[in-house]
Amino acid sequence: MTVFHKVLRKERSRWDRLAKDPYYAVVNTDANRNDRFTEDAKRALVDSGERDVAQTVSDIRRWLAPDFVPNHVVDFGCGVGRLTIPLARLAQRVTGVDISEAMLVEAWHNCAEAEVDNATFVTADDYFVPDRATERVDFIHAFIVFQHIPPQAGLMLTNQLLSRLRVDGIGALHFTYDRRATRWRQAANRLRRDVPGINRVANIVQRRPVDEPFIPMNNYDLAVVYRILAENGCREVHSRLTDHGGHLGAMVIFRKGS
C-alpha cells in the first residue's frame, strides 16, 4: 500500500464518522445538524451550492472560455452532492468522488430527489486506481475540500486529478493558505488535532457530541500548488480569493495546455 493510499484510508475513517451528521460535516453550522435540519435549512444549503457553482462558472467564462459547457465533470470531495447537482445541470455527465461511502449514498438520494440522472458516484479509493488512469475529463472541480486533507496527500491528489484532465480541459480547485486567528486559537486547534483526548474535552466544553471527530483545517503553500500546475502544463491560471470565517483561500482556475 502506498503512502497516498494509507493517508486516504486514515481520512476515510474520520469522514465515515462525520458522515453520521452529513450536512453539518459539509457546512459547519448548527442549523445543519441532524436534530435541527429542516426543509428550510436544506433549501439554504442547496441555494448556496447553486451560488457557488454559478460564481465559478462565471469566473471561467470571464477568464478562460466564454462558451464554457463541459462534457464530463469530476466533482472531487462531492459530499452530499451540494455542488454536484448544479454541476450536473451544466454538464453532460458528472462523476462525484468522495472518501466516504456514507456521503455518496446521501448524494445519490439528493440527486434522485432533484431528478438529476446524469451523475454517478465513486469512492476516492476506487477512482484513483490504475485502471482509471487513462480516463480524461473536461473539468475537474473541488471547493472547500482540500482544506480538510493533509497537504502531503492533498498535493498528491491534485497531481492525480490533473493527470486525468484532458488537454484544453479546465480546472477549478480551492485551497486555503492562511487563517486569521489568535496564536492561542491556532495552538488549541493543533492540540485537538494531534493530542489524544483533547478533542473529547473540547467537545464537552462546547456542548457537542463527545465522540464528534475534529474537522481539520490545513493550509497549503500556494507556490507548491502553482508548481504542480506548471508541471502538468497549466499555464493559464487565475485566482479568486476567498474568506470563510477567517479561513483565507483561493479558488484557482486554470486551463491545461499541451
C-alpha positions in Angstrom: 0.0 0.0 0.0 1.4 3.4 -1.0 1.7 6.4 1.4 -1.0 8.0 -0.7 -3.5 5.2 -0.1 -2.5 4.9 3.6 -3.5 8.6 4.1 -6.7 8.1 2.2 -7.6 5.1 4.5 -6.9 7.2 7.6 -9.0 10.1 6.4 -11.8 7.8 5.3 -12.2 6.6 8.9 -12.6 10.2 10.1 -15.2 11.1 7.4 -17.2 8.0 7.8 -17.7 9.1 11.4 -18.5 12.7 10.4 -21.0 11.3 7.8 -23.3 10.3 10.7 -24.2 14.0 10.7 -23.6 14.6 7.0 -24.9 18.1 6.3 -23.1 19.5 9.3 -19.9 17.9 8.1 -20.3 19.7 4.8 -21.2 23.1 6.2 -20.5 23.5 9.9 -23.4 25.5 11.2 -25.7 24.2 13.9 -28.7 24.6 11.7 -27.3 21.7 9.6 -27.1 19.2 12.5 -29.3 16.1 12.3 -31.6 17.2 15.1 -32.1 20.7 13.7 -32.0 20.1 10.0 -35.3 21.4 8.5 -36.5 21.8 4.9 -35.6 25.5 5.1 -32.0 24.6 6.1 -31.8 22.1 3.3 -33.1 24.7 0.8 -30.5 27.2 2.1 -27.8 24.5 1.6 -29.0 23.8 -2.0 -29.1 27.5 -2.8 -25.6 28.0 -1.5 -24.4 25.3 -3.8 -26.1 26.8 -6.8 -24.5 30.2 -6.0 -21.0 28.7 -5.6 -21.2 26.9 -8.9 -22.6 29.9 -10.6 -19.7 32.1 -9.3 -17.1 29.5 -10.6 -18.8 29.2 -14.0 -18.9 33.0 -14.3 -15.2 33.2 -13.5 -14.3 30.6 -16.1 -16.4 32.2 -18.8 -14.9 35.6 -18.0 -11.2 34.5 -17.8 -10.9 31.4 -19.9 -13.8 30.1 -22.0 -16.8 32.4 -22.8 -18.9 29.4 -24.0 -17.8 27.0 -21.2 -20.2 24.0 -21.1 -18.2 20.8 -20.1 -19.0 17.3 -21.2 -17.6 15.2 -18.3 -17.0 16.8 -14.9 -15.3 15.3 -11.8 -16.5 16.9 -8.6 -13.9 15.8 -6.1 -15.0 15.8 -2.5 -18.6 15.9 -3.5 -20.0 15.1 -0.1 -23.8 15.1 -0.1 -23.9 16.5 -3.7 -24.3 20.2 -2.8 -22.2 21.2 -5.8 -22.6 18.0 -7.9 -26.3 18.7 -8.6 -25.8 22.2 -10.1 -22.7 20.9 -12.0 -24.9 18.1 -13.4 -27.3 20.6 -14.7 -24.4 22.3 -16.6 -22.6 19.3 -18.0 -23.4 16.2 -19.9 -22.3 14.0 -17.0 -20.7 14.3 -13.6 -18.7 11.9 -11.5 -18.9 12.7 -7.8 -15.8 11.4 -5.9 -15.7 11.3 -2.1 -13.7 9.5 0.5 -16.9 8.4 2.4 -19.3 5.8 1.1 -22.0 7.1 3.5 -21.7 10.6 2.0 -22.0 9.1 -1.5 -25.3 7.4 -0.5 -26.7 10.7 0.7 -25.5 12.4 -2.6 -27.3 9.7 -4.6 -30.5 10.2 -2.7 -30.3 14.0 -3.2 -29.8 13.6 -6.9 -32.8 11.3 -7.1 -34.9 13.9 -5.2 -33.7 16.7 -7.5 -34.4 14.5 -10.6 -30.8 14.6 -11.7 -29.9 11.4 -13.6 -26.6 12.2 -15.2 -24.4 11.9 -12.0 -22.5 8.8 -10.9 -20.6 8.4 -7.6 -17.4 6.6 -6.7 -15.2 6.4 -3.7 -11.8 8.0 -3.8 -10.2 4.6 -3.3 -12.0 3.3 -6.4 -11.4 6.4 -8.5 -7.7 6.6 -8.0 -6.8 3.2 -9.3 -4.5 2.4 -12.3 -7.4 1.1 -14.4 -8.9 4.6 -14.5 -5.6 6.4 -15.0 -6.2 6.8 -18.8 -9.7 8.4 -18.3 -9.8 12.0 -19.5 -12.3 14.6 -18.3 -13.2 18.1 -19.4 -13.5 19.8 -16.0 -12.1 19.0 -12.5 -13.7 20.8 -9.6 -13.1 20.9 -5.8 -14.4 23.6 -3.5 -13.9 23.7 0.3 -12.4 20.2 0.2 -8.6 20.3 0.2 -8.5 22.3 3.4 -9.7 19.1 5.2 -6.9 17.0 3.7 -3.3 16.9 5.0 -1.2 18.8 2.4 1.1 15.9 1.6 -1.9 13.8 0.5 -3.8 16.8 -1.0 -0.9 17.7 -3.3 -0.7 14.1 -4.4 -4.5 14.1 -5.1 -4.1 17.4 -7.0 -1.4 15.8 -9.2 -3.7 12.8 -9.8 -6.6 14.9 -10.8 -4.5 17.0 -13.2 -3.2 13.8 -14.9 -6.9 13.0 -15.7 -7.7 16.4 -17.2 -7.5 16.4 -21.0 -5.5 18.9 -23.0 -7.5 22.2 -23.1 -9.6 21.0 -20.1 -10.3 23.4 -17.3 -10.0 23.1 -13.5 -11.3 24.9 -10.5 -9.6 23.8 -7.3 -9.9 25.6 -3.9 -7.0 25.8 -1.4 -6.7 27.5 2.0 -3.4 29.3 2.6 -3.8 31.1 5.9 -6.1 31.8 8.9 -7.0 34.9 10.8 -6.9 33.6 14.3 -5.0 34.2 17.6 -1.9 32.2 18.4 -3.9 30.7 21.3 -6.7 29.5 19.0 -4.3 28.1 16.5 -2.4 26.2 19.3 -5.7 24.9 20.7 -6.7 23.5 17.2 -3.3 21.8 16.9 -3.8 20.2 20.3 -7.3 19.0 19.3 -5.9 17.5 16.1 -2.7 15.9 17.5 -3.2 15.0 21.2 -5.5 12.1 22.0 -8.3 13.0 24.3 -8.1 16.8 23.9 -10.8 16.8 21.2 -13.2 15.0 23.6 -12.7 17.6 26.3 -13.2 20.4 23.8 -16.4 18.8 22.6 -17.8 18.6 26.2 -16.9 22.2 26.8 -18.6 23.3 23.6 -21.6 21.0 24.3 -21.0 18.9 21.2 -21.3 15.1 20.9 -18.3 13.7 22.9 -17.1 11.5 20.0 -17.5 14.0 17.2 -14.3 14.0 15.2 -12.3 17.1 14.9 -12.6 18.6 11.4 -9.0 19.6 10.5 -8.2 22.8 8.6 -5.0 22.7 6.6 -3.1 25.5 4.9 -1.4 24.9 1.6 1.7 26.6 0.2 0.3 28.2 -3.0 3.8 28.3 -4.5 3.8 24.5 -4.4 0.3 24.3 -5.9 1.4 26.6 -8.8 4.5 24.5 -9.4 2.3 21.4 -9.7 0.0 23.2 -12.1 3.0 24.3 -14.2 4.5 20.7 -14.2 1.1 19.5 -15.6 1.1 22.0 -18.4 -1.3 24.5 -16.9 -0.1 27.9 -18.0 -3.3 30.0 -18.0 -4.0 30.4 -14.3 -6.4 32.8 -12.4 -7.3 33.1 -8.7 -10.3 34.4 -6.8 -9.5 34.9 -3.1 -12.0 33.6 -0.5 -12.6 34.1 3.2 -14.8 31.6 5.1 -14.9 32.7 8.7 -11.3 33.8 8.7 -10.0 30.8 6.7 -8.3 32.5 3.8 -8.3 30.7 0.5 -8.0 30.9 -3.3 -10.2 29.3 -5.9 -7.6 28.5 -8.5 -9.0 28.4 -12.1 -6.8 27.2 -14.9 -6.7 25.6 -18.4 -4.4 22.7 -19.2 -2.1 23.2 -22.2 -0.3 20.6 -24.3 
